[in-house]
């Protein structure tokens, strides 16, 4: 007789995070949010600096000012130092984030990783397709196909901070993981499609430097005075090799150990990330934005954004391609893997987050500069289209998220509740007998206090009732 068939329960996704993952995500997003606000301020400052008539000339002069040793091939403009130098710090942190996700985070488990990976891939493929179709129909240039493929997590979190949306931690973690995978493929795009003429001697030197970096890490050598000079040498060699210099930052980030050994509270990678992330989010990325987002804004320039195929393709890629790609990829993955959405969330929530992912800034601006090198006018127009598309995506996401914000607030309050005051949210202690004993003790103390109050109130009321007959007698004894 055949055994009875039992259906495997559908797997849930976007459910509650584990406590360590929740704490890590909360810490990472806190820094990214502050950095995102600074990024937003830097972008606004760049636009003002580049468009106020009396200041426009100084913006161009500062951006084009060259400094650095020419003998080493590093006599670069301030704009290039920001794009090639400071962004290497940003990609270094991205490399550490990716390594941590692969060894200790959501990407460690293949079943859990499939959702954000497919969502990120679809969220990059769809904008590229939208851009390509827009330009094929209108005989535009296909060179900017990669511009709308990247999500800027810092800018997205800045929007959340500004509009005050209490997005649940599961959605925030999904957005963060999505951005990490997004950054990985953006790095690959830069390395494969935007590499110039190779200098194999410099490339070999950079590779040797990475080997030395890796060996020092494995030997347990410590000290910033060892790694910082070595990192600068590797970066300079990578820059001169023809490969984009930010790749050096990613490679070094991936080499750090991000899984703690026995007896360690945190891994070396997490400690380094904790130290470098504020430098990346608070200084490197805002300075890059300051010297990259300063484009001329006028009625004619904005009209060109929606009439020129290259710029229209970027706007549609960010606003339409990102949303359709991420939401569609996630829905199809859930449909064909029999996964189901967490009961606390709805597909409308995922659609809103997919819309928010259409905010592409830092990497999109960088790819825009690389895609149209030599055409300054088109480069500026593409930057304007990145800003326009990101603004439209931010406005749409704000509207969609605000509609559900009351529910988000209740979910966040539930996630943060700590009635036993032990520093751990109660939702993570439901299976701990000690938690229930603590809560029983708390409720017993409250019950005892309420009984004492009830007895005191009862005695007070009895005393008042006892005084009523005497007072009534006093009134009756008066003269008629």
Residue pairs with C-beta under 8 A, 6 or more apart in sequence:
8 338
10 338
10 339
10 340
11 111
11 337
11 338
11 339
11 340
12 339
12 340
12 341
12 342
13 112
13 115
13 334
13 339
13 340
13 341
13 342
14 170
14 171
14 174
14 341
14 342
14 345
14 350
15 170
15 342
15 344
16 22
16 169
16 170
16 342
16 415
16 427
17 25
17 169
17 170
17 173
19 424
19 425
19 428
21 105
21 106
21 173
22 169
22 173
22 415
24 105
24 270
25 169
25 172
25 173
25 176
26 169
27 274
28 97
28 176
28 277
29 157
29 172
29 176
31 277
31 278
31 281
32 153
32 154
32 157
32 176
32 277
32 281
33 154
33 157
33 158
33 160
33 161
34 281
34 282
35 154
35 277
35 278
35 280
35 281
35 282
35 285
35 286
36 153
36 154
36 155
36 156
36 157
36 158
36 159
36 161
36 281
37 158
37 161
37 162
38 281
38 282
38 285
38 286
39 152
39 154
39 155
39 158
39 281
39 285
39 286
39 289
39 361
39 362
40 155
40 158
40 162
41 286
42 286
42 287
42 289
42 290
42 293
43 289
43 290
43 293
43 361
43 387
45 290
46 59
46 289
46 290
46 291
46 292
46 293
46 294
47 293
47 294
47 295
47 297
47 387
48 55
49 55
49 56
49 58
49 59
49 290
49 294
50 56
50 59
50 60
50 294
50 295
50 296
51 294
51 296
51 297
59 294
62 78
62 291
63 77
63 78
63 79
63 291
63 294
64 77
64 78
64 79
65 77
65 78
66 75
66 76
66 77
67 75
67 76
67 78
67 81
68 74
68 75
68 76
68 81
69 75
72 236
72 240
73 236
73 239
73 240
74 236
74 239
74 240
76 84
76 85
78 291
79 291
79 292
82 287
82 288
82 290
82 291
82 292
83 288
83 291
83 292
83 366
83 369
84 239
84 244
84 245
84 246
85 235
85 245
86 283
86 284
86 285
86 287
86 288
87 246
87 249
87 284
87 285
87 288
87 362
87 366
88 235
88 245
88 246
88 248
88 249
89 249
89 276
89 279
89 280
89 284
90 246
90 249
90 280
90 284
90 285
90 288
90 362
91 183
91 187
91 246
91 247
91 249
91 250
91 253
92 249
92 250
92 252
92 253
92 276
92 280
93 253
93 273
93 276
93 277
93 280
94 180
94 183
94 184
94 187
94 249
94 250
94 253
95 249
95 250
95 251
95 252
95 253
95 254
95 256
96 253
96 254
96 256
96 258
96 269
96 270
96 272
96 273
96 276
97 180
97 183
97 253
97 273
98 107
98 180
98 181
98 183
98 184
98 253
98 254
99 253
99 254
99 256
99 258
99 269
100 258
100 267
100 269
100 270
100 273
101 107
101 108
101 177
101 180
102 108
102 258
103 258
103 259
104 258
104 259
104 267
105 177
106 112
106 113
106 116
106 173
106 177
107 113
107 116
107 117
107 177
107 180
107 181
114 333
114 337
115 174
115 330
115 333
115 334
115 339
116 174
116 177
116 178
116 181
117 181
118 329
118 330
118 332
118 333
119 174
119 178
119 325
119 326
119 329
119 330
119 333
120 178
120 181
120 182
120 185
120 326
121 181
121 185
121 329
122 325
122 326
122 328
122 329
122 330
123 149
123 151
123 178
123 182
123 322
123 325
123 326
123 329
123 354
123 357
124 149
124 150
124 182
124 185
124 186
124 325
125 325
126 317
126 321
126 322
126 324
126 325
126 326
126 328
127 148
127 149
127 317
127 318
127 321
127 322
127 325
128 145
128 146
128 148
128 149
128 317
128 321
129 321
130 148
130 313
130 316
130 317
130 320
130 321
131 142
131 144
131 145
131 147
131 148
131 313
131 314
131 316
131 317
131 321
132 142
132 145
132 313
134 140
134 309
134 312
134 313
134 316
134 317
135 141
135 142
135 144
135 309
135 310
135 313
136 142
137 309
138 309
138 312
139 309
140 308
140 309
140 310
140 313
141 309
141 310
141 372
141 378
143 310
143 371
143 372
144 310
144 313
144 314
144 367
144 368
144 371
144 372
144 382
145 313
146 186
146 189
146 193
146 367
146 371
147 314
147 317
147 360
147 364
147 367
147 368
147 371
147 382
147 385
147 386
148 313
148 314
148 315
148 316
148 317
148 318
148 321
148 322
148 360
148 364
148 386
148 389
149 182
149 185
149 186
149 189
149 317
149 360
149 364
149 367
150 182
150 183
150 186
150 360
150 362
150 363
150 364
150 367
151 178
151 179
151 182
151 322
151 357
151 358
151 359
151 360
152 179
152 359
152 360
152 361
152 362
152 363
152 364
152 390
153 175
153 176
153 179
154 281
154 285
154 361
154 362
155 359
155 361
155 362
155 390
156 175
156 179
156 356
156 357
156 359
156 397
159 356
159 359
159 394
159 397
159 398
160 167
160 356
160 401
163 398
163 401
163 402
164 405
165 398
165 401
165 402
165 405
165 408
166 405
166 408
166 409
166 411
166 412
167 175
167 353
167 401
167 408
168 344
168 345
168 408
168 411
168 412
168 415
169 412
169 415
170 342
170 344
170 345
171 345
171 349
171 350
171 353
174 353
175 353
175 356
175 357
178 326
178 357
179 357
182 357
183 363
186 363
186 367
187 246
187 247
187 250
189 367
190 244
190 246
190 247
190 366
190 367
190 370
191 243
191 244
191 247
194 244
194 367
194 370
194 371
195 242
195 243
195 244
196 242
197 242
198 241
198 242
198 243
199 240
199 241
199 242
200 241
202 237
202 238
202 240
202 241
202 242
203 237
203 238
203 241
203 242
203 243
205 237
205 241
206 234
206 237
206 238
206 241
206 243
206 248
209 230
209 233
209 234
209 237
210 234
210 248
210 251
210 252
210 255
212 230
213 227
213 230
213 231
213 234
213 252
213 255
214 255
216 226
216 227
216 230
217 255
217 256
217 257
217 268
231 248
231 252
234 248
234 252
235 245
235 248
235 249
237 248
238 244
238 245
238 247
238 248
239 245
239 248
244 370
246 366
253 269
256 267
256 268
256 269
256 272
257 267
257 268
257 269
258 267
258 268
258 269
258 270
259 267
260 266
260 267
260 270
261 267
266 274
285 362
288 362
288 365
288 366
289 361
289 362
289 365
292 365
292 366
292 369
292 383
293 361
293 365
293 383
293 387
295 301
295 380
295 381
295 383
295 384
295 387
296 380
296 384
297 384
301 381
301 384
302 384
302 388
304 311
304 381
304 384
305 311
305 312
305 315
305 381
305 384
305 385
305 388
306 312
306 315
308 381
310 372
310 378
310 381
310 382
310 385
311 381
311 382
311 384
311 385
312 385
314 364
314 368
314 382
314 385
314 386
314 389
315 385
315 388
315 389
315 392
316 389
317 389
318 358
318 359
318 360
318 364
318 386
318 389
318 390
318 392
318 393
319 355
319 358
319 389
319 392
319 393
319 396
321 358
322 354
322 355
322 357
322 358
322 360
322 393
323 351
323 354
323 355
323 357
323 358
323 393
324 354
325 354
326 353
326 354
326 357
327 347
327 350
327 351
327 354
330 350
330 354
331 347
331 350
333 339
334 340
334 341
341 347
341 350
344 411
346 404
348 400
348 404
349 404
351 400
352 397
352 400
352 401
352 404
353 397
355 393
355 396
355 397
355 400
356 393
356 394
356 397
356 401
357 393
358 389
358 390
358 392
358 393
358 396
358 397
359 390
359 393
359 394
359 397
360 386
360 389
360 390
361 386
361 387
361 390
364 386
364 390
365 383
365 386
368 379
368 382
368 383
368 386
369 379
369 383
371 382
372 378
372 379
372 382
373 379
401 408
414 427
415 425
415 427
416 425
417 425
417 426
417 427
418 424
418 425
418 426
419 426
419 439
419 442
420 426
420 429
420 435
420 438
420 439
420 442
422 429
422 435
422 438
426 435
429 435
